[in-house]
Amino acid sequence: MAKKGKIESIQSLALDFVHEKNEKTFIKLIDRVKPGLQLYVKGFVGNDRDQVNEIVSQTFINIWEKIHQYNTKYNFSTWAYAIARNEAIGYLRQSKRNLSHEQLAANHSRTLKLYSGAFHIDIECMGPNNQEITTYLYDLTIKEINSLSEPYRTVMIQREVDKKQLHDIAEHLDWNLNTVKTRLRKARKEIANRLCKKYPEIIEAYNENEL
């Protein structure tokens, strides 16, 4: 049981549902997982709200019916997102878009490590179990980087997207090295703040991931 005043994690709610499968515990779990799943599914099928909601609803039906298949040694969010991914792929195939598992998997090969000392975020993909969520978080991060004001947008793109060395960035932008480091720290802090605020469920899925 969670302490009074403390917000239960998704993993804790999932374990409660495993041990006590009833409507009350399931609703609590749905309320926490649903926003992140909606964002994730949108990455597959676009902004069709009805279709997104249908896929997410079917995902929750599968979770209810197949909860006995969930291995509690592993992260629940990873399992739930995998179910949502399969539902989204099924929809795409029915729409005759000719997307195979292999084609979609090929788009999920990128990894991201984002660290901000101010927010104590350390996010990294270590294997295929959370590869899909990593890719989605990567896309969200790129979106936030592109919305940064200058010069922070440029320095983040050169470092985090183009993977340039710090001294090369300094030379290219005609800045001293300390300026590059300072502006990167500020930009990373801003990105981390935005991600935590806008996508807490996605961040929590990573923080809870058992490798």
C-alpha positions as CSV (number, residue, x, y, z in Angstrom):
1,M,0.0,0.0,0.0
2,A,1.2,3.5,-0.8
3,K,1.8,5.9,2.0
4,K,-0.8,8.6,2.5
5,G,-0.3,11.5,0.2
6,K,2.1,9.6,-2.1
7,I,1.2,9.0,-5.7
8,E,1.5,5.4,-6.6
9,S,3.6,4.4,-9.6
10,I,2.2,2.7,-12.6
11,Q,4.2,-0.5,-11.6
12,S,2.7,-0.4,-8.2
13,L,-0.9,0.0,-9.6
14,A,-0.2,-2.9,-12.0
15,L,0.9,-5.2,-9.2
16,D,-2.2,-4.3,-7.3
17,F,-4.3,-5.2,-10.3
18,V,-2.5,-8.5,-10.7
19,H,-3.1,-9.4,-7.1
20,E,-6.7,-8.1,-7.0
21,K,-8.3,-8.1,-10.4
22,N,-11.3,-6.0,-10.0
23,E,-12.9,-2.9,-11.7
24,K,-11.7,-0.5,-9.1
25,T,-8.0,-1.3,-9.3
26,F,-8.3,-1.5,-13.1
27,I,-9.7,2.0,-13.4
28,K,-6.9,3.4,-11.3
29,L,-4.4,1.7,-13.6
30,I,-6.1,2.9,-16.8
31,D,-6.2,6.5,-15.6
32,R,-2.4,6.5,-15.2
33,V,-1.5,4.6,-18.4
34,K,-4.0,6.0,-20.8
35,P,-2.4,9.4,-21.6
36,G,0.9,7.9,-22.5
37,L,-0.6,5.1,-24.6
38,Q,-2.7,7.6,-26.5
39,L,0.4,9.6,-27.4
40,Y,2.3,6.5,-28.4
41,V,-0.5,5.1,-30.6
42,K,-0.8,8.5,-32.3
43,G,2.7,8.1,-33.5
44,F,1.6,5.1,-35.5
45,V,-1.9,6.1,-36.8
46,G,-1.7,9.9,-36.8
47,N,-4.2,12.3,-35.3
48,D,-7.4,10.4,-35.9
49,R,-8.8,10.7,-32.4
50,D,-11.5,8.0,-32.8
51,Q,-9.0,5.5,-34.2
52,V,-6.5,6.3,-31.4
53,N,-9.1,5.8,-28.7
54,E,-10.4,2.6,-30.4
55,I,-6.9,1.1,-30.4
56,V,-6.2,2.2,-26.8
57,S,-9.6,0.7,-25.7
58,Q,-8.8,-2.6,-27.3
59,T,-5.4,-2.5,-25.6
60,F,-7.1,-2.2,-22.2
61,I,-9.4,-5.1,-23.1
62,N,-6.4,-7.2,-23.9
63,I,-4.7,-6.2,-20.7
64,W,-7.8,-7.2,-18.7
65,E,-8.2,-10.5,-20.5
66,K,-4.4,-11.4,-20.6
67,I,-3.2,-10.1,-17.3
68,H,-2.5,-13.6,-16.2
69,Q,0.2,-13.7,-19.0
70,Y,2.0,-10.7,-17.5
71,N,5.3,-11.6,-15.8
72,T,5.6,-9.4,-12.8
73,K,9.4,-9.7,-12.9
74,Y,9.3,-7.2,-15.8
75,N,8.1,-3.7,-16.3
76,F,4.3,-3.4,-16.8
77,S,4.5,-0.3,-19.0
78,T,6.8,-2.1,-21.5
79,W,4.2,-5.0,-21.7
80,A,1.3,-2.6,-22.2
81,Y,3.0,-0.6,-24.9
82,A,3.9,-3.8,-26.7
83,I,0.2,-4.7,-26.8
84,A,-0.7,-1.2,-28.0
85,R,1.9,-1.5,-30.7
86,N,0.5,-4.8,-32.0
87,E,-3.0,-3.3,-32.1
88,A,-1.7,-0.3,-34.1
89,I,0.1,-2.6,-36.5
90,G,-3.1,-4.6,-37.0
91,Y,-4.9,-1.4,-37.8
92,L,-2.3,-0.3,-40.3
93,R,-2.4,-3.7,-42.0
94,Q,-6.2,-3.6,-42.2
95,S,-5.8,-0.2,-43.8
96,K,-3.7,-1.8,-46.6
97,R,-0.7,0.3,-45.9
98,N,1.6,-2.7,-46.3
99,L,3.6,-2.1,-43.2
100,S,5.2,-5.2,-41.8
101,H,6.7,-5.8,-38.4
102,E,10.1,-5.7,-39.9
103,Q,9.5,-2.4,-41.6
104,L,8.2,-0.8,-38.4
105,A,11.0,-2.3,-36.4
106,A,13.6,-0.7,-38.7
107,N,12.3,2.7,-37.7
108,H,12.8,1.8,-34.0
109,S,16.6,1.4,-34.0
110,R,17.5,4.8,-32.6
111,T,18.5,5.4,-29.0
112,L,18.6,8.4,-26.8
113,K,20.3,9.2,-23.6
114,L,19.1,12.5,-22.1
115,Y,20.6,13.7,-18.8
116,S,19.8,16.8,-16.8
117,G,21.4,17.2,-13.3
118,A,18.7,19.6,-12.3
119,F,15.9,17.1,-12.8
120,H,17.9,13.9,-12.2
121,I,16.7,12.3,-15.5
122,D,18.7,9.5,-16.9
123,I,16.9,7.8,-19.8
124,E,18.6,5.2,-22.0
125,C,17.4,2.3,-24.2
126,M,19.4,-0.8,-23.3
127,G,17.5,-3.4,-25.3
128,P,14.5,-4.3,-27.5
129,N,12.0,-4.5,-24.7
130,N,11.6,-0.7,-24.5
131,Q,12.9,0.2,-27.9
132,E,9.5,1.4,-29.2
133,I,9.0,3.8,-26.3
134,T,12.6,5.0,-26.7
135,T,12.0,5.9,-30.3
136,Y,8.8,7.7,-29.5
137,L,10.5,9.7,-26.7
138,Y,13.3,10.5,-29.2
139,D,10.7,12.0,-31.6
140,L,9.1,14.0,-28.8
141,T,12.6,15.3,-27.8
142,I,13.4,16.3,-31.3
143,K,10.1,18.2,-31.5
144,E,11.0,20.1,-28.3
145,I,14.5,20.8,-29.5
146,N,13.1,22.3,-32.7
147,S,10.9,24.6,-30.7
148,L,13.8,26.1,-28.6
149,S,14.8,29.7,-29.2
150,E,18.2,30.5,-30.6
151,P,21.0,29.9,-29.9
152,Y,19.9,26.9,-27.9
153,R,18.1,25.2,-30.8
154,T,21.3,25.3,-32.9
155,V,23.6,24.0,-30.2
156,M,21.3,21.2,-29.3
157,I,20.9,20.1,-32.9
158,Q,24.6,20.1,-33.4
159,R,25.3,18.2,-30.3
160,E,22.3,15.8,-29.7
161,V,21.2,15.3,-33.4
162,D,24.4,15.7,-35.4
163,K,26.6,14.3,-32.6
164,K,29.3,16.9,-33.1
165,Q,32.2,17.2,-30.6
166,L,32.1,20.2,-28.3
167,H,35.2,21.7,-29.7
168,D,33.9,21.4,-33.2
169,I,30.7,23.1,-32.2
170,A,32.7,25.9,-30.6
171,E,34.7,26.3,-33.8
172,H,31.7,26.2,-36.1
173,L,29.7,28.8,-34.1
174,D,32.7,30.9,-33.1
175,W,32.0,30.5,-29.4
176,N,34.5,29.6,-26.7
177,L,34.2,26.1,-25.2
178,N,32.7,27.2,-21.9
179,T,29.9,29.1,-23.8
180,V,29.0,25.9,-25.6
181,K,28.9,23.9,-22.4
182,T,26.8,26.5,-20.6
183,R,24.3,26.8,-23.3
184,L,24.0,23.0,-23.7
185,R,23.3,22.7,-20.0
186,K,20.6,25.3,-20.1
187,A,19.0,23.8,-23.2
188,R,19.1,20.3,-21.7
189,K,17.5,21.5,-18.5
190,E,14.7,23.2,-20.5
191,I,14.1,20.1,-22.6
192,A,14.0,17.8,-19.5
193,N,11.6,20.2,-17.9
194,R,9.3,20.1,-20.9
195,L,9.4,16.4,-21.2
196,C,8.6,15.9,-17.5
197,K,5.7,18.3,-17.6
198,K,4.2,17.2,-20.9
199,Y,4.9,13.4,-20.9
200,P,5.1,12.2,-17.3
201,E,3.8,8.7,-18.2
202,I,6.5,8.2,-20.8
203,I,9.2,9.3,-18.4
204,E,7.8,7.0,-15.7
205,A,7.9,4.1,-18.1
206,Y,11.6,4.5,-18.5
207,N,12.3,5.2,-14.9
208,E,10.5,2.0,-13.9
209,N,12.1,-0.2,-16.7
210,E,13.8,-3.3,-15.3
211,L,16.7,-4.2,-17.4
